[in-house]
């Protein structure tokens, strides 16, 4: 069994520029991400819809380009409620961590995982809902990765891209695994098993989906 990294408790990917991008999986990890794992120099994203995770670019003091900004925005859009609704695109905004507050206005209460955004929001408009799922090898062990297409294709040539659709995530994950295995050299297919289906499902946004033409 592959030993998992600390950030795999969240949704995650490495951008095409090498930045680690994290997203909440649920209310508890959403709150944990903002409170414990977001530094002042990071960038916080949220899709412009109710029912979406916070997404954070861990900058480590470096400045990401528009490419990573767009990739993080697509990640935020794809893992929002908009995917389950079957939307094709969505607006996403980003802010500085200092603009994210747990202090509710007088007379209001913020539920777990929810925060108030104060000040100017920087919008990325009409972000397409798409995500890629790929397979690479780490220390000789197969590893499933996911994220925007350019981020995944920069790490492996064994991947598929998915969009909102009608195939349940369980069946979709099996289809994806079969396609990924077929793209591997025959000698690499030996260690590929059905155990990877569960890992693939972690990278499929909630609800259903479809594989885009390869």
Secondary structure, DSSP 8 states (H G I E B T S, - for coil): -----GGGGSEEEE-TTS-EEEE-SSHHHHHHHHHHS--TTSEEEEESSSS---EEEE-TT----HHHHHHHHHHHHHTSHHHHHT-SEEEEEEEEGGGEE----TT----TT--EE-S--EEEEEEE--EEEEEEEETTEEEEEEESHHHHHTT-S-EEEEEEEEEEHHHHHHHHHHHHHHHS-GGGGGG--TTHHHHHHTTS-SSEEEE---
